[in-house]
């Protein structure tokens, strides 16, 4: 004998209460890309940022010999082989014979201060926006590993080593 199908559950219209917001400038740039090609591109340097907890654990304690002059910045957690960050010689968090060494600390990107991950992401987004509107020498999607958009990064090298120094390096940003 056949048993009847169970009755369908009706949608109650309930919500779990999650919402998402995106800046209008970002939407104005990526929606046309998504509509025309199904994919949006942004500029990237081929690096990932360390979490604030990792950076705090690796930065010298405040009051230490080389921490007094250490400005806020974004620590590099990893660098993709062959990326713009790799070609510029940026150093990530890494294992050493003495333990774990801090990665380079990014202070600014294209002249814009990057005291935290949000400011770093905003600076990259601003470059993506300005380059796609003609202000930065071509669109993010027109940059390639052969023709990256070159941007100056200000970084602190040797954090925690007692030999820290601030340098400016040019990093090629490509569409990701």
C-alpha positions in Angstrom: 0.0 0.0 0.0 1.1 3.5 -0.7 1.5 5.9 2.2 0.5 9.6 1.7 3.2 12.2 1.5 3.7 14.2 4.6 2.1 17.7 4.5 4.5 20.5 3.3 5.8 22.7 6.0 4.8 26.3 5.4 7.4 29.0 5.3 7.0 31.0 8.5 9.0 34.0 7.2 11.2 33.9 10.3 14.7 35.2 10.2 17.8 34.4 12.1 18.5 38.1 12.4 21.7 38.3 10.3 22.2 41.3 8.0 25.0 42.4 5.8 26.0 45.8 4.6 28.4 46.8 1.8 29.6 50.3 1.0 27.9 51.9 -1.9 31.2 52.8 -3.6 32.1 49.1 -3.6 28.8 48.0 -5.0 29.0 50.7 -7.7 32.3 49.2 -8.8 31.6 45.5 -8.6 27.9 45.1 -9.6 28.7 46.1 -13.3 31.6 43.6 -13.3 29.4 40.9 -11.9 26.6 41.7 -14.4 28.9 41.7 -17.4 31.3 38.8 -16.6 30.0 37.0 -13.5 33.1 37.9 -11.6 34.5 41.0 -9.8 38.2 41.7 -9.5 40.1 43.6 -6.8 43.7 44.4 -6.5 45.9 42.3 -4.3 49.6 42.0 -3.4 49.6 38.2 -2.8 49.9 38.4 1.0 47.7 37.7 4.0 47.5 39.7 7.1 48.2 38.3 10.6 45.3 38.3 13.0 45.5 41.0 15.7 46.1 38.3 18.3 49.1 36.8 16.4 50.6 40.3 15.7 50.2 41.3 19.4 51.9 38.0 20.5 54.9 38.7 18.1 55.3 42.4 18.6 57.8 43.6 21.3 56.2 44.4 24.6 55.4 48.1 25.0 58.3 49.7 26.8 60.8 47.3 25.2 63.9 48.6 23.4 62.5 48.8 19.9 58.8 49.1 20.7 58.8 52.8 21.7 59.0 54.0 18.1 56.9 51.2 16.6 53.9 52.8 14.9 50.6 50.9 14.3 50.5 48.7 11.2 49.4 45.4 9.6 51.7 42.4 10.1 52.2 40.1 7.2 51.2 36.5 8.0 52.1 34.8 4.6 53.3 35.7 1.2 52.3 33.8 -2.0 55.4 32.6 -4.0 55.9 34.7 -7.1 53.5 37.4 -6.0 54.1 41.1 -5.9 54.8 40.9 -2.2 57.3 38.1 -2.8 59.1 39.9 -5.6 59.4 43.0 -3.3 61.0 40.9 -0.6 58.3 41.3 2.0 58.7 38.9 4.9 55.9 37.0 6.6 55.7 35.5 10.1 58.1 32.6 9.9 59.8 29.9 12.0 63.4 30.5 13.0 65.9 28.6 15.1 64.9 30.8 18.0 61.2 30.3 17.6 58.8 32.4 15.6 59.8 35.7 13.9 57.4 38.6 13.3 56.5 39.4 9.8 57.1 42.8 8.2 54.7 45.5 9.5 52.9 47.5 6.7 52.5 51.1 7.8 51.1 52.6 4.6 50.0 51.6 1.2 50.3 54.2 -1.6 50.7 57.0 1.0 47.6 55.9 3.0 48.2 54.9 6.6 47.3 51.3 7.4 47.1 51.1 11.2 44.8 48.0 11.1 43.4 45.4 8.7 40.3 47.5 8.0 42.5 50.5 6.8 44.6 48.2 4.7 41.6 46.7 3.0 40.1 50.2 2.5 43.4 51.4 0.9 43.4 48.4 -1.5 39.8 49.0 -2.3 40.4 52.7 -3.0 43.2 51.7 -5.4 40.9 49.3 -7.1 38.2 52.0 -7.4 40.6 54.7 -8.6 42.3 52.4 -11.1 39.0 51.3 -12.5 37.8 54.9 -12.9 41.0 55.8 -14.7 42.8 57.4 -11.7 45.3 54.7 -11.2 46.7 53.8 -14.6 44.3 51.1 -15.7 41.6 48.8 -14.3 42.3 46.1 -11.8 41.3 43.5 -14.4 43.8 44.9 -16.8 46.7 44.4 -14.4 48.4 41.1 -14.7 51.5 39.5 -13.3 53.3 40.9 -16.4 51.9 44.4 -15.9 51.1 45.0 -12.2 50.0 48.3 -10.8 53.1 49.4 -8.9 52.3 50.9 -5.4 54.7 52.0 -2.7 54.4 50.2 0.6 56.1 51.6 3.8 57.1 48.7 6.0 59.0 48.1 9.2 61.5 45.3 8.8 63.1 43.3 11.6 60.3 43.9 14.1 61.4 42.5 17.5 65.0 41.8 16.3 66.5 45.0 17.9 67.5 46.0 14.3 64.2 47.3 13.0 64.2 49.8 10.2 61.5 51.4 8.1 61.8 51.0 4.3 59.7 51.9 1.3 59.3 49.1 -1.3 57.3 49.0 -4.5 54.9 46.1 -4.7 53.1 45.1 -7.9 49.4 44.7 -7.3 47.4 42.5 -9.7 43.8 41.5 -10.1 42.6 38.7 -7.8 
